[in-house]
Amino acid sequence: MILLEKDILGRNNLVASRNSGYFEAKEILALNLMSSPGSGKTTLLEATIGLLKGERKMAVIEGDQQTMNDAERIDRTGVPVVQVNTGDGCHLDAEMIRQAVEKLQPEQKTLLFIENVGNLVCPSLFELGERSRIVIISVTEGDDKPVKYPTMFQYAQLCIINKTDLLPYVDFDMQKVSEYALGVNPELEMLALSAKSGEGMDKWISWIRNLG
């Protein structure tokens, strides 16, 4: 079973490397957004697109087990989007991204958002060829997520704490979640925001701009 796992991840990483080479050649900035279900990934994407529209070209790959719901929401923003339904699968893999990019045909210097399947375990193991990994948690989920699902936070470059507008109504310790996350990954950057109210979105947009 260990050999099988290594073989699966090895094949995936080979395709991920090819995806990365393609993105680099076309100067595409690919960001992999990962979280548990209901953290607000799609709402964050909608708000981000609204703030960056007119500034740069964007495209989105939507990952879900079923439905076109999120892709339909992104489509209403006017940004090109491809929905990937994984069926029984709990994550996107590099081959799915390769096929989705083939359909999208993104232009040079596109900002490509990959919204992974809602899961804090499986997506952490599969590289997609992305430039950066962003893990999103919401204040409604509890502040112990980094220690319960450490692999996700270990391999991420940025942690976004979403739905801060709900902080007065939930039991969530911002200092504690930061300590937990940095304990797992001392290099992890942290941002707190509310995609709904717009608070903190400027820092997220600046983070994207600083990547290139």
Secondary structure as GFF3:
##gff-version 3
##sequence-region A 1 212
A	DSSP	alpha_helix	2	25	.	.	.	ID=ss1
A	DSSP	beta_strand	29	35	.	.	.	ID=ss2
A	DSSP	alpha_helix	41	52	.	.	.	ID=ss3
A	DSSP	beta_strand	58	64	.	.	.	ID=ss4
A	DSSP	alpha_helix	69	75	.	.	.	ID=ss5
A	DSSP	beta_strand	81	85	.	.	.	ID=ss6
A	DSSP	alpha_helix	94	104	.	.	.	ID=ss7
A	DSSP	beta_strand	111	115	.	.	.	ID=ss8
A	DSSP	three_ten_helix	122	125	.	.	.	ID=ss9
A	DSSP	beta_strand	132	138	.	.	.	ID=ss10
A	DSSP	alpha_helix	145	148	.	.	.	ID=ss11
A	DSSP	alpha_helix	150	154	.	.	.	ID=ss12
A	DSSP	beta_strand	158	162	.	.	.	ID=ss13
A	DSSP	three_ten_helix	164	169	.	.	.	ID=ss14
A	DSSP	alpha_helix	174	184	.	.	.	ID=ss15
A	DSSP	beta_strand	189	192	.	.	.	ID=ss16
A	DSSP	alpha_helix	201	211	.	.	.	ID=ss17
###
